[in-house]
Amino acid sequence: MRLAHLRCLPSFQFHVQSRKFCGKIFLDDDSDPQFVSVLNNIVRGKHSWSYAFNNPFIIASLRPYHVEKVLLETLDDPRLALRFFNFLGLHKNFNHSSAAFSILIHALVQINLLWPASSLLQTLLLRELNPRELFGELLSWYRKCEFSSSLGFDLMIQVYTQNGRVLDAVLIFKLMVDESNLLPEMRTLSGLLNGLARARQFCLTLELFGYILNLGLQLDGFAYTAVVRSLCEMKDLIRAEEVVCLMEKSGCELNMVTYNVLINGLCRNQRISDAIRVKNSLSQKGLRADIVTYCILLLGHCRAHEFYHGMELMTEMLGLGFVPSEAALSGLVEGLRKTG
């Protein structure tokens, strides 16, 4: 067969045996290394990719497993691998395999290119693949290539969580721990717990929290916030306060968000005095009540019809330079009006 159409690539030596079937060219198995070598030369060369991939022989011969091999041979330069991957997808409408996605995702996180890796995972999710199978694909290439960073799995949990698929995210976490001996980072676990709480999966939030603690993993204050929020929504305020105590003993950095969630839960259940107690204890923990704290308490006083205590609290707010929210102020004014 004449290969004159490859003259545009004079630096490549390409000798193949091919056969025709229904007008299409198919490469024999033993020619694959040579074809992959040509692809590597194109990718790493200085010639135009558009010009090279307009060659009808290359386009007709290119298969997903060829791309996988090129990606494996460009692991030393993940940015170049990503350019090649995107070029084929955007300009040649090439349908990449899940394996190619997996290889590239792992390669990118090794050099901390987390955004493009996350974007690739978002694209994979659009294919509606089985989460267990997708995890298996990622795990297979993680082991084959002996990648050092397991952040690709963290991104998988994060992307599922961001897309509202929190149950799939929990599945990936358990597959990491139970079947692969891999552990996610703290921020991944925190995001997962908060995602479950936002989805009102309160019981599962508590179950996962206990599972994480039993593994001996450390959590941050925002993870504890998700658990406190869940318990408050379940009206289990005693356990909510116990979790706050556990957080304080854990040594993690405390934040006002957790305490505001607890104070809000107490106020919504008419436990204003307990909410004030929590607020007054903040200075002992190195924290200060903020405007959110005061607005929550002010609304709590209004719900409990304690309008004069609300007035005292608003005076305290103004003395600290805090301006009450419209909702809090309206509630107080309306309550005072009704009481004459």
N, C-alpha and C positions, 0 to 999 in steps of 0.2 A: 504494500500500500504506500502511496506517495504521502510524504509528510511535509510537503512544501508549505503548508499553511502554518508550520511552526518556525518559518524563517524569521518571523518577527522577534524571535527569542534566540539570537545567534550564539549566546554564551552557553546555551543548554545543549547537552548531548542526550538525546532521547531515542532509545531503540526499543520498540515494543513489537510484540506479536499481537495482532488483534483479529477479531472476526466480526462480520456483519450479520445482523439479524433484524429483519424488517426495517432496514434502512438506518439502524442505530448502531453505534460503535460500542462494543463491550470489551473491557480490558480483561486479559487472562490474569488469574490470581498471581502468577509469578512476576507480573509486570508492575504490580502495585508499588513496590519500593521505588521503582524508577519514576513512576508518575508522581508519587509523594515528593520525591527529590525535586522534580520540576516545579511543583507547587511551592516548595520551600524556597527555591531559587527566585521565584516570582515574588514571594512575600518579603524576602530579605533583600531583594535586588533594588536597583534604582529605576527600573523601568516602570511605566505607568501600569497600574493594576487594571484600569479600565481597558487599556489596549490589549493586555495579555489575556484577560478573561472574556474578551470578545471573540477569541479564537474558538471556532465551533467545535474543534476536537476536544478542547479542555472542558468546555461547558457540557458537552454530551457525555463526557467520561466521569465528571465529578460526582462523587457519591458522599453521603454523610460520613462514612467511616474514613474517607480520605481527609476530610476536614478535621476529624478527631485526631488523626495521626499528625497533621500539621500543628494543631494546637499543642499536642504533647511535645513536639520538637521545638516549640517556641515558649516553653515554660520559663526560660531564662529572661523573656521579655514580654510580660503579660499585657503591656500597653499595645505592643505590636500585634499580639494575638487577638486582642479586642478589636483593633482596627480591621483586621482581616475578617473576623467573625461578622462585624457590623457591615463591612463592605458587601459581603456575599448576601446578607439578609436584606439590606436596603437597596442595593443596586442590581442584584441578580435574583431577588425574590427566592433565595435559597432556603429550604426548609431544614433547619438544623436539628440534629438529634438531641435527645435529652442528655446523652453522654457528653456531647460537645458543650452544652450549657453547664453541666456539672464540672467538667474539667476547667472551664474558663472561670466559673464562680470561685472555685478553690484557688486558682492561680491569682486572681485579683485580690482576694483577701490576704494573701501572703504578703503583699506590698501595701496593704491598708487602703486599697481602692474599694471602699465599702459601698459607695453610692452606685457605681456601675454594676457591682455584683448584686446589690439589692434590686436594681432595675431588671437584671436578667432573671432573677427569681420571680419578680412580678410578672414578667412575660411567660414564664413557665406555668404560673398559676392559671393563666388564661386558657391553658390547654386542658384544664380540669383533670389533671393526672391524679391518680390515687396517691395520697400523701405517704403511705407506707412504701409504695413502689418508688416514689421520687426520693424518699430518704435513702432507700436501698441503693439507688443509682449514685447519689452523692457519696454515700459511705464506701461504695465499691471503688470509686476513683480516688477518694481520700486515702484509702489503704494502698491501692496500686501505685500511686505516685508518691506515697510517703510524705504527704504535705505536713508541715509542722504546725500550722494554725488550723483550729477547728471552727473558726468564726463563721464559716459557710453555714454550719448548722444553726448557729445563733441567728444569723440573718433569716434562715428559714422560719424559725419560731417568730421572729419579729414581723416578717412579711405576712404570715398567716394571721397574726394578731391584728396588724394594721388593717387587714382586709375583713375583719370581723369573724374570721374562722378560728375562734379561740379553742374549740374542741380539737381541731386538727393541730393547733400549736401545742396543746397539752400532749397529744399523741407523739409528736416529734420529740418533745422533752423527755418523755418516758422511754422512747426508743433510744435516745442518746445515752441515758443513764443505765437502763436495764439491759440493753442488748449490745451497746458499743463502748461502754466504760468512758463516756465523754461527759463533761460537765459544762453547762452554759455559764456565761458571765453573769455577774450580779445584775447589771442593767437589763439583761434579757429576762431574767426571772422576775425582776420588778415590773417590767412592761407586761409580762404575761399575767401576773397577779392582778394588775390594774385593768388589763383588758378583760379578764374574767369578771371583775367587779362591775365594770361599765356595762357588760352584757347581762348583768344581774344573775350571774352564775355564782351566787353567794356560797352555797354549800360546797361547790367545787373549788372555790377560792380557798376556803378553810381547809379542805382536804389536801390541796396541793401545798398549802403553807406548812401543814404538819409533815408532809412527805419531805419537803425541802429541809426543814429543821432536823428531821431524823437522819438526813444525809450528812449533817454537820456543816451545811453551807451557810455562809454569812449573807444576810440581807440588808438592804439599805432602808432608810426611813420611809421612802415612798412605797416600798413593798409592804411595810407594816401599815401604812396608810390604807392600802387596798383592803387589808384584813379588818382593820378597825371600821372602815366604811361598810363592809359586808355585815359585820356584827351589829352595827347601829341600824342598818336596814332590816335586820332580823329581830331588832329590839332586844338583843342580848347585850345589854349595856354593862353588866358585870364582867363578862368575858372581854368586852371591848376595853375596859379599863385594865384588865389583866394583861392584855396584849400590849398596851402602852407601857406598862411596868416592865414587861419582857423586853420591849424595845430599848427602854432606858438602861437595862442591865446588860444588853448585848454589846454596848460600846459603839453602836453606829451613830453617825452624826444626826442629831435631832433637828427637826424642822417644824415650823408653825403649822404647816398643812395638816399634819397628823392630829395635833391638838385641836385645831379648828373643826376638824371632822368629828372628833369626840365631843367637843362642846356643842356642836350643832345637834348631834344625836341626843345628848342630854336635854337640850332645850326643847326639841321636838317631842320629847316624852315627859314634859312638864317637870323636869328635874333641874330647875333653875339654880337652886342653891348649890347643887353638885357642879354645875357648869361654872358658877362663880368661883367655887373652890379650885377647880382645875386652872382657871384663869389666874387666880392669885398665886398659884404654885409655880407659875412659869419662870419667875425671876430666879428661883432656886435651881433651875435647869439651864440657866444662861440664856433664856429666851424672853421676848417681850411681846405682849399682846399687840396685834396690829389692827388696822381698821376693819379687817374681815371679822376678827374676834369680837370687836365691839358691836358691829352691825348684827352679827348672829345673836349676841346677848340681848341687844335692844329689841330685836324681833321676838326673841324668846319671852321677854318681859311683857310685850304686847299680847302675845298669845295667851299668857297666863293672867292677863288683865292686871298686871302689876305696873300700872302706868306711872305712878310716882317714883317707883324704883327706876323705871325707865328714864324719867327726867333726870334723876341723879347720875345715871350712867351716861346720858348724853352730855351733861355738864362736864363730866370727867373726860369724855371724848374730846370735846371742844378745847378743854384745857391742854390736851396733848397735841392739839393741832389737827385732829382727825375730823373730817366732814362726814356726817352720817349719810348713808345712801338714801335715795328718794323713797325706796320701799320702807326702810326703817323709820324715816321721819314721818311719812304719811301714816304709817301704822300707829305711831305714838300720838300724832295730832288727832287722828280719828278716834282713838281710844279716849283721849282726854275730852274730846267734844261730847262723846256719848255719856261720859260720867258727869258732864255738866261743868 
